[in-house]
Amino acid sequence: MASSSDSSSRARLTESRRWVVKIGSALLTNDGRGLDVDSISSWVDQMAALQKQGLEVVLVSSGSVAEGMSRLGMTERPQHVHLLQAAAAVGQTGLVQAYETFFHKHGLHTAQILLTHDDLSDRKRYLNARSTIRTLLQMGVVPIINENDTVVTDEIRFGDNDTLGALVANLMEADALIILTDQMGMFNKDPRHHADAELVREAYASDPSLDAMVGGSAGSLGRGGMLTKLRAGRLAARSGASTVIVGGRIPDVLLRLRQGEELGTLLLSEQGRWAARKQWLAGHLKTKGTLVLDAGAVQVLLQKGTSLLPVGVKSVSGNFRRGEIVTCVDESGREVARGLVNYDAADARQIIGKCSDSIVKVLGYSHEPELVHRDNLVLV
């Protein structure tokens, strides 16, 4: 783990130019009792102050389903998709209205952006979303982003807004992802069951020892948990962003973080910022197929960063088309890479295990000598 005494890590937050702030459902709705307008007002006051200091703030807000449940008198999160979508549709209006009202007091406009995984998986829509948010920031508008729960299905769901927050941090090349939660941060044990649990002050997001510290499920309102926050920190690290997991009810929490105060858990990135295209590739949560690689191909990919040739692939599963995202795994099933495939599944099955100069003989044509070119491949 990184040393908690290294104040230079916290100092990065004081020098940031752009934050993504994610607020969860339990905080926003006071554990399901309707929108907590006093807390929302306080967070807005802080974000407005940060913006006036020159920090660009992108807000990722949960709460539409929870607010809709409250308005509709539901006591448990709906299990049926149509009821969940109805609750989201009802709640989204109240959620955005609350933000707009409080930001307006500071002379700031807000913009609502609803996303699905398809919006960030499609390269053109991904770039359009980035351009729109950048333009809003240049205009001094606060973008408020949420998953489009009114139309989303399991096949295109981000899974939780912690993940969405991390993908937005990558999309916008943010310096930090701030996850406001109902816990003080990440603990080495579950503080609800262990009185001796200690707060993890600082660690590298990639530290494998963190996996044993998180677990359990989310509350009745949200889909996330501490595990999803750790995963979000690791996703955000791909763009070089630090992640802070911190209690949202701490007074002036955002302002104090900006001043470099040691609050919550700081997850650091050990790597430089990935190229934007690599971040886009890595951010795909849904892939169309799987390529099983032999040991030699795995070694070459990991050590030399080369393209994936057909000769190194042992088997193909899935029904993908040329240009779609596939997962590359070793023979034990461990994912090692993912990328845009140059051949559809039927043709890929015919050329695997063969040398590239045999492709024309087997298929009668050749798009590329590589199954996945290194420019369209990212190690995970």
JOPEJO-V215641 format. One record per residue. N is the residue number from 1. RES is the residue in three letters. SS is DSSP state (a for helix, b for strand, c for the rest). PSI is psi as a letter, one per 40 degrees, with the letter a starting at -180 (none if undefined). Layout:
BEGIN
N/RES/SS/PSI + N/RES/SS/PSI
END
This chain:
BEGIN
1/MET/c/i + 2/ALA/c/i + 3/SER/c/h + 4/SER/c/e + 5/SER/c/e + 6/ASP/c/g + 7/SER/a/e + 8/SER/a/d + 9/SER/a/d + 10/ARG/a/d + 11/ALA/a/d + 12/ARG/a/d + 13/LEU/a/d + 14/THR/a/e + 15/GLU/a/e + 16/SER/c/i + 17/ARG/c/e + 18/ARG/b/h + 19/TRP/b/i + 20/VAL/b/h + 21/VAL/b/h + 22/LYS/b/h + 23/ILE/b/h + 24/GLY/c/i + 25/SER/a/d + 26/ALA/a/d + 27/LEU/a/d + 28/LEU/a/d + 29/THR/c/e + 30/ASN/c/f + 31/ASP/c/f + 32/GLY/c/e + 33/ARG/c/f + 34/GLY/c/i + 35/LEU/c/h + 36/ASP/c/g + 37/VAL/a/d + 38/ASP/a/d + 39/SER/a/d + 40/ILE/a/d + 41/SER/a/d + 42/SER/a/d + 43/TRP/a/d + 44/VAL/a/d + 45/ASP/a/d + 46/GLN/a/d + 47/MET/a/d + 48/ALA/a/d + 49/ALA/a/d + 50/LEU/a/d + 51/GLN/a/d + 52/LYS/a/d + 53/GLN/c/e + 54/GLY/c/e + 55/LEU/c/h + 56/GLU/b/h + 57/VAL/b/h + 58/VAL/b/h + 59/LEU/b/h + 60/VAL/b/h + 61/SER/b/h + 62/SER/c/a + 63/GLY/c/e + 64/SER/a/d + 65/VAL/a/d + 66/ALA/a/d + 67/GLU/a/d + 68/GLY/a/d + 69/MET/a/d + 70/SER/a/d + 71/ARG/a/d + 72/LEU/a/e + 73/GLY/c/f + 74/MET/c/h + 75/THR/c/e + 76/GLU/c/i + 77/ARG/c/h + 78/PRO/c/i + 79/GLN/c/d + 80/HIS/c/h + 81/VAL/a/d + 82/HIS/a/d + 83/LEU/a/d + 84/LEU/a/d + 85/GLN/a/d + 86/ALA/a/d + 87/ALA/a/d + 88/ALA/a/d + 89/ALA/a/d + 90/VAL/a/d + 91/GLY/a/d + 92/GLN/a/d + 93/THR/a/d + 94/GLY/a/d + 95/LEU/a/d + 96/VAL/a/d + 97/GLN/a/d + 98/ALA/a/d + 99/TYR/a/d + 100/GLU/a/d + 101/THR/a/d + 102/PHE/a/d + 103/PHE/a/d + 104/HIS/a/d + 105/LYS/c/d + 106/HIS/c/e + 107/GLY/c/f + 108/LEU/c/i + 109/HIS/c/i + 110/THR/b/i + 111/ALA/b/h + 112/GLN/b/h + 113/ILE/b/h + 114/LEU/b/h + 115/LEU/b/i + 116/THR/c/i + 117/HIS/a/d + 118/ASP/a/d + 119/ASP/a/d + 120/LEU/a/e + 121/SER/a/d + 122/ASP/c/h + 123/ARG/a/d + 124/LYS/a/d + 125/ARG/a/d + 126/TYR/a/d + 127/LEU/a/d + 128/ASN/a/d + 129/ALA/a/d + 130/ARG/a/d + 131/SER/a/d + 132/THR/a/d + 133/ILE/a/d + 134/ARG/a/d + 135/THR/a/d + 136/LEU/a/d + 137/LEU/a/d + 138/GLN/a/d + 139/MET/c/e + 140/GLY/c/e + 141/VAL/c/i + 142/VAL/b/h + 143/PRO/b/h + 144/ILE/b/h + 145/ILE/b/h + 146/ASN/b/i + 147/GLU/b/i + 148/ASN/c/g + 149/ASP/c/e + 150/THR/c/d + 151/VAL/c/e + 152/VAL/c/i + 153/THR/c/i + 154/ASP/a/d + 155/GLU/a/d + 156/ILE/a/e + 157/ARG/c/i + 158/PHE/c/d + 159/GLY/c/d + 160/ASP/c/i + 161/ASN/a/e + 162/ASP/a/d + 163/THR/a/d + 164/LEU/a/d + 165/GLY/a/d + 166/ALA/a/d + 167/LEU/a/d + 168/VAL/a/d + 169/ALA/a/d + 170/ASN/a/d + 171/LEU/a/d + 172/MET/c/e + 173/GLU/c/f + 174/ALA/c/i + 175/ASP/c/d + 176/ALA/b/i + 177/LEU/b/h + 178/ILE/b/h + 179/ILE/b/h + 180/LEU/b/h + 181/THR/b/i + 182/ASP/c/e + 183/GLN/c/i + 184/MET/c/e + 185/GLY/c/a + 186/MET/c/h + 187/PHE/b/i + 188/ASN/c/e + 189/LYS/c/i + 190/ASP/c/h + 191/PRO/c/e + 192/ARG/c/e + 193/HIS/c/e + 194/HIS/c/h + 195/ALA/c/d + 196/ASP/c/e + 197/ALA/c/h + 198/GLU/c/i + 199/LEU/b/h + 200/VAL/c/h + 201/ARG/c/d + 202/GLU/b/i + 203/ALA/b/i + 204/TYR/b/h + 205/ALA/c/d + 206/SER/c/e + 207/ASP/c/h + 208/PRO/a/d + 209/SER/a/e + 210/LEU/a/d + 211/ASP/a/d + 212/ALA/a/e + 213/MET/a/e + 214/VAL/c/i + 215/GLY/c/a + 216/GLY/c/i + 217/SER/c/i + 218/ALA/c/i + 219/GLY/c/a + 220/SER/c/e + 221/LEU/c/d + 222/GLY/c/i + 223/ARG/c/e + 224/GLY/c/a + 225/GLY/c/a + 226/MET/a/d + 227/LEU/a/d + 228/THR/a/d + 229/LYS/a/d + 230/LEU/a/d + 231/ARG/a/d + 232/ALA/a/d + 233/GLY/a/d + 234/ARG/a/d + 235/LEU/a/d + 236/ALA/a/d + 237/ALA/a/d + 238/ARG/c/d + 239/SER/c/e + 240/GLY/c/e + 241/ALA/c/i + 242/SER/b/i + 243/THR/b/h + 244/VAL/b/h + 245/ILE/b/h + 246/VAL/b/i + 247/GLY/b/h + 248/GLY/c/e + 249/ARG/c/e + 250/ILE/c/h + 251/PRO/c/h + 252/ASP/c/f + 253/VAL/a/d + 254/LEU/a/d + 255/LEU/a/d + 256/ARG/a/d + 257/LEU/a/d + 258/ARG/a/d + 259/GLN/c/e + 260/GLY/c/e + 261/GLU/c/i + 262/GLU/c/g + 263/LEU/c/i + 264/GLY/c/a + 265/THR/b/h + 266/LEU/b/h + 267/LEU/b/h + 268/LEU/b/i + 269/SER/c/h + 270/GLU/c/e + 271/GLN/c/i + 272/GLY/c/i + 273/ARG/c/h + 274/TRP/c/i + 275/ALA/c/i + 276/ALA/a/d + 277/ARG/a/d + 278/LYS/a/d + 279/GLN/a/d + 280/TRP/a/d + 281/LEU/a/d + 282/ALA/a/d + 283/GLY/c/e + 284/HIS/c/h + 285/LEU/c/d + 286/LYS/c/h + 287/THR/c/i + 288/LYS/c/e + 289/GLY/b/i + 290/THR/b/h + 291/LEU/b/h + 292/VAL/b/h + 293/LEU/b/i + 294/ASP/c/i + 295/ALA/a/d + 296/GLY/a/d + 297/ALA/a/d + 298/VAL/a/d + 299/GLN/a/d + 300/VAL/a/d + 301/LEU/a/d + 302/LEU/a/d + 303/GLN/a/d + 304/LYS/a/e + 305/GLY/c/f + 306/THR/c/i + 307/SER/c/i + 308/LEU/b/h + 309/LEU/b/i + 310/PRO/a/d + 311/VAL/a/d + 312/GLY/a/e + 313/VAL/b/h + 314/LYS/b/d + 315/SER/b/i + 316/VAL/b/h + 317/SER/b/i + 318/GLY/b/i + 319/ASN/c/g + 320/PHE/c/i + 321/ARG/c/i + 322/ARG/c/h + 323/GLY/c/e + 324/GLU/c/i + 325/ILE/b/h + 326/VAL/b/i + 327/THR/b/h + 328/CYS/b/h + 329/VAL/b/i + 330/ASP/c/a + 331/GLU/c/e + 332/SER/c/e + 333/GLY/c/e + 334/ARG/c/h + 335/GLU/b/h + 336/VAL/b/d + 337/ALA/b/i + 338/ARG/b/i + 339/GLY/b/i + 340/LEU/b/h + 341/VAL/c/i + 342/ASN/c/e + 343/TYR/c/i + 344/ASP/c/i + 345/ALA/a/d + 346/ALA/a/d + 347/ASP/a/d + 348/ALA/a/d + 349/ARG/a/d + 350/GLN/a/d + 351/ILE/a/e + 352/ILE/c/i + 353/GLY/c/e + 354/LYS/c/i + 355/CYS/c/i + 356/SER/a/d + 357/ASP/a/e + 358/SER/a/e + 359/ILE/a/d + 360/VAL/a/d + 361/LYS/a/d + 362/VAL/a/d + 363/LEU/a/d + 364/GLY/c/e + 365/TYR/c/i + 366/SER/c/h + 367/HIS/c/d + 368/GLU/c/i + 369/PRO/c/e + 370/GLU/b/i + 371/LEU/b/d + 372/VAL/b/h + 373/HIS/c/i + 374/ARG/a/d + 375/ASP/a/e + 376/ASN/a/f + 377/LEU/b/h + 378/VAL/b/h + 379/LEU/b/i + 380/VAL/c/none
END
